[in-house]
Amino acid sequence: MRTIRRHLAWILVLPVIALLWVPFYNRMEPSVAGFPFFYVWIAAWIVITALLTAAVHRWWKP
């Protein structure tokens, strides 16, 4: 049971790593619907983080 919790906690580290890796998404091209990639990347990770948090909350058994 503890190993499952440990793995679930690591899932929550993914958004932090993705957003701290700035050289990957610090660019204007490609643009998506007229928005620079930077803004699309940040907005996508807001949604992904919410979904990951909800999933971890659902599977975390006290």
mmCIF file of the C-alpha atoms, coordinates in Angstrom:
data_MODEL
# 
_entry.id   MODEL 
# 
loop_
_atom_site.group_PDB 
_atom_site.id 
_atom_site.type_symbol 
_atom_site.label_atom_id 
_atom_site.label_alt_id 
_atom_site.label_comp_id 
_atom_site.label_asym_id 
_atom_site.label_entity_id 
_atom_site.label_seq_id 
_atom_site.pdbx_PDB_ins_code 
_atom_site.Cartn_x 
_atom_site.Cartn_y 
_atom_site.Cartn_z 
_atom_site.occupancy 
_atom_site.B_iso_or_equiv 
_atom_site.pdbx_formal_charge 
_atom_site.auth_seq_id 
_atom_site.auth_comp_id 
_atom_site.auth_asym_id 
_atom_site.auth_atom_id 
_atom_site.pdbx_PDB_model_num 
ATOM 1  C CA . MET A 1 1  ? 0.000  0.000  0.000   1.00 0.00 ? 1  MET A CA 1 
ATOM 2  C CA . ARG A 1 2  ? 2.819  2.410  0.806   1.00 0.00 ? 2  ARG A CA 1 
ATOM 3  C CA . THR A 1 3  ? 4.480  1.828  -2.565  1.00 0.00 ? 3  THR A CA 1 
ATOM 4  C CA . ILE A 1 4  ? 1.267  2.818  -4.338  1.00 0.00 ? 4  ILE A CA 1 
ATOM 5  C CA . ARG A 1 5  ? 1.167  6.072  -2.357  1.00 0.00 ? 5  ARG A CA 1 
ATOM 6  C CA . ARG A 1 6  ? 4.804  6.737  -3.168  1.00 0.00 ? 6  ARG A CA 1 
ATOM 7  C CA . HIS A 1 7  ? 4.138  6.307  -6.892  1.00 0.00 ? 7  HIS A CA 1 
ATOM 8  C CA . LEU A 1 8  ? 1.054  8.501  -6.724  1.00 0.00 ? 8  LEU A CA 1 
ATOM 9  C CA . ALA A 1 9  ? 3.085  11.236 -5.083  1.00 0.00 ? 9  ALA A CA 1 
ATOM 10 C CA . TRP A 1 10 ? 5.620  11.078 -7.941  1.00 0.00 ? 10 TRP A CA 1 
ATOM 11 C CA . ILE A 1 11 ? 2.812  11.652 -10.423 1.00 0.00 ? 11 ILE A CA 1 
ATOM 12 C CA . LEU A 1 12 ? 2.320  15.077 -8.873  1.00 0.00 ? 12 LEU A CA 1 
ATOM 13 C CA . VAL A 1 13 ? 5.956  15.952 -9.576  1.00 0.00 ? 13 VAL A CA 1 
ATOM 14 C CA . LEU A 1 14 ? 5.429  15.686 -13.351 1.00 0.00 ? 14 LEU A CA 1 
ATOM 15 C CA . PRO A 1 15 ? 3.834  19.157 -13.756 1.00 0.00 ? 15 PRO A CA 1 
ATOM 16 C CA . VAL A 1 16 ? 6.636  20.754 -11.760 1.00 0.00 ? 16 VAL A CA 1 
ATOM 17 C CA . ILE A 1 17 ? 9.280  19.193 -13.967 1.00 0.00 ? 17 ILE A CA 1 
ATOM 18 C CA . ALA A 1 18 ? 7.394  20.047 -17.156 1.00 0.00 ? 18 ALA A CA 1 
ATOM 19 C CA . LEU A 1 19 ? 7.007  23.700 -16.185 1.00 0.00 ? 19 LEU A CA 1 
ATOM 20 C CA . LEU A 1 20 ? 10.550 24.140 -14.892 1.00 0.00 ? 20 LEU A CA 1 
ATOM 21 C CA . TRP A 1 21 ? 12.014 22.871 -18.173 1.00 0.00 ? 21 TRP A CA 1 
ATOM 22 C CA . VAL A 1 22 ? 11.743 26.353 -19.697 1.00 0.00 ? 22 VAL A CA 1 
ATOM 23 C CA . PRO A 1 23 ? 14.099 25.978 -22.703 1.00 0.00 ? 23 PRO A CA 1 
ATOM 24 C CA . PHE A 1 24 ? 11.709 23.383 -24.139 1.00 0.00 ? 24 PHE A CA 1 
ATOM 25 C CA . TYR A 1 25 ? 8.706  25.691 -24.398 1.00 0.00 ? 25 TYR A CA 1 
ATOM 26 C CA . ASN A 1 26 ? 10.282 29.163 -24.478 1.00 0.00 ? 26 ASN A CA 1 
ATOM 27 C CA . ARG A 1 27 ? 9.554  29.912 -28.128 1.00 0.00 ? 27 ARG A CA 1 
ATOM 28 C CA . MET A 1 28 ? 7.017  31.651 -30.301 1.00 0.00 ? 28 MET A CA 1 
ATOM 29 C CA . GLU A 1 29 ? 6.640  28.991 -32.999 1.00 0.00 ? 29 GLU A CA 1 
ATOM 30 C CA . PRO A 1 30 ? 4.652  26.851 -33.563 1.00 0.00 ? 30 PRO A CA 1 
ATOM 31 C CA . SER A 1 31 ? 1.555  28.840 -32.818 1.00 0.00 ? 31 SER A CA 1 
ATOM 32 C CA . VAL A 1 32 ? -1.721 27.165 -31.961 1.00 0.00 ? 32 VAL A CA 1 
ATOM 33 C CA . ALA A 1 33 ? -4.876 29.055 -32.916 1.00 0.00 ? 33 ALA A CA 1 
ATOM 34 C CA . GLY A 1 34 ? -2.819 32.230 -33.101 1.00 0.00 ? 34 GLY A CA 1 
ATOM 35 C CA . PHE A 1 35 ? -1.336 31.832 -29.617 1.00 0.00 ? 35 PHE A CA 1 
ATOM 36 C CA . PRO A 1 36 ? 2.408  31.294 -29.110 1.00 0.00 ? 36 PRO A CA 1 
ATOM 37 C CA . PHE A 1 37 ? 3.495  27.843 -27.990 1.00 0.00 ? 37 PHE A CA 1 
ATOM 38 C CA . PHE A 1 38 ? 4.499  29.254 -24.596 1.00 0.00 ? 38 PHE A CA 1 
ATOM 39 C CA . TYR A 1 39 ? 0.916  30.154 -23.674 1.00 0.00 ? 39 TYR A CA 1 
ATOM 40 C CA . VAL A 1 40 ? -0.519 26.928 -25.039 1.00 0.00 ? 40 VAL A CA 1 
ATOM 41 C CA . TRP A 1 41 ? 2.026  24.888 -23.048 1.00 0.00 ? 41 TRP A CA 1 
ATOM 42 C CA . ILE A 1 42 ? 1.181  26.690 -19.789 1.00 0.00 ? 42 ILE A CA 1 
ATOM 43 C CA . ALA A 1 43 ? -2.591 26.431 -20.357 1.00 0.00 ? 43 ALA A CA 1 
ATOM 44 C CA . ALA A 1 44 ? -2.334 22.736 -21.204 1.00 0.00 ? 44 ALA A CA 1 
ATOM 45 C CA . TRP A 1 45 ? -0.407 22.019 -18.023 1.00 0.00 ? 45 TRP A CA 1 
ATOM 46 C CA . ILE A 1 46 ? -3.015 23.825 -15.937 1.00 0.00 ? 46 ILE A CA 1 
ATOM 47 C CA . VAL A 1 47 ? -5.616 21.354 -17.201 1.00 0.00 ? 47 VAL A CA 1 
ATOM 48 C CA . ILE A 1 48 ? -3.263 18.351 -16.953 1.00 0.00 ? 48 ILE A CA 1 
ATOM 49 C CA . THR A 1 49 ? -2.306 19.262 -13.384 1.00 0.00 ? 49 THR A CA 1 
ATOM 50 C CA . ALA A 1 50 ? -5.948 19.497 -12.363 1.00 0.00 ? 50 ALA A CA 1 
ATOM 51 C CA . LEU A 1 51 ? -6.655 16.083 -13.876 1.00 0.00 ? 51 LEU A CA 1 
ATOM 52 C CA . LEU A 1 52 ? -3.598 14.497 -12.245 1.00 0.00 ? 52 LEU A CA 1 
ATOM 53 C CA . THR A 1 53 ? -4.505 15.976 -8.869  1.00 0.00 ? 53 THR A CA 1 
ATOM 54 C CA . ALA A 1 54 ? -8.057 14.664 -9.177  1.00 0.00 ? 54 ALA A CA 1 
ATOM 55 C CA . ALA A 1 55 ? -6.774 11.205 -10.132 1.00 0.00 ? 55 ALA A CA 1 
ATOM 56 C CA . VAL A 1 56 ? -4.337 11.044 -7.226  1.00 0.00 ? 56 VAL A CA 1 
ATOM 57 C CA . HIS A 1 57 ? -7.013 12.269 -4.840  1.00 0.00 ? 57 HIS A CA 1 
ATOM 58 C CA . ARG A 1 58 ? -9.399 9.585  -6.074  1.00 0.00 ? 58 ARG A CA 1 
ATOM 59 C CA . TRP A 1 59 ? -6.880 6.727  -5.770  1.00 0.00 ? 59 TRP A CA 1 
ATOM 60 C CA . TRP A 1 60 ? -5.296 7.822  -2.483  1.00 0.00 ? 60 TRP A CA 1 
ATOM 61 C CA . LYS A 1 61 ? -6.734 5.459  0.128   1.00 0.00 ? 61 LYS A CA 1 
ATOM 62 C CA . PRO A 1 62 ? -6.199 6.486  3.766   1.00 0.00 ? 62 PRO A CA 1 
# 
